[in-house]
Every structure is written in C-alpha cells, then in structure tokens.
Amino acid sequence: MHKFGVISILLGLTLSIVGLVVGFALAIGFGTGEQWFTLVPFGFVFLLLGVTLTQLGKK
C-alpha cells in the first residue's frame, strides 16, 4: 500500500505541474489552454490519495 501511495504522489505532482505549465504556456501564446488546466484537479486528487495511502501503510 505504501508503494502505491508513493506512485500516486508522483503521478499527482506530475499531473499538476504539467497541467499548470502547459496550460499557462498555451493560454499566454494561443489562448486555448483550458483542456490542460483540467489535469490540475486530478493531480490534487492523486496527491491526496497518495498521502492517505502512505500514512495508512505505515501502521
């Protein structure tokens, strides 16, 4: 369970960072970055899931 939590944290960080960086880059350049911004909430969900699983895996 701990290993899946760590993987979920890394996946959540990746989704959030990619969504923000690419979304802002497209919004500044072309004005169509809305699709990439939708990755950010999913990233936060995976982050929350990963932190919860790693804390439960310690017990």
HUCOR-V245821 format. One line per field, one symbol per residue. ss: DSSP state (H for helix, E for strand, C for the rest). phi: phi as a letter, one per 20 degrees, with the letter a starting at -180 (. if undefined). psi: psi as a letter, one per 30 degrees, with the letter a starting at -180 (. if undefined). A space follows every 50 residues. Layout:
BEGIN
ss = ???
phi = ???
psi = ???
END
This chain:
BEGIN
ss = CHHHHHHHHHHHHHHHHHHHHHHHHHHHHCCCCHHHHHHHHHHHHHHHHH HHHHHHHCC
phi = .fffffffffffffffffffffffffffedncdfffffffffffffffff ffffffffe
psi = eeeeeeeeeeeeeeeeeeeeeeeeeeeeefgigeeffffeeeeeeeeeee eeeeefff.
END
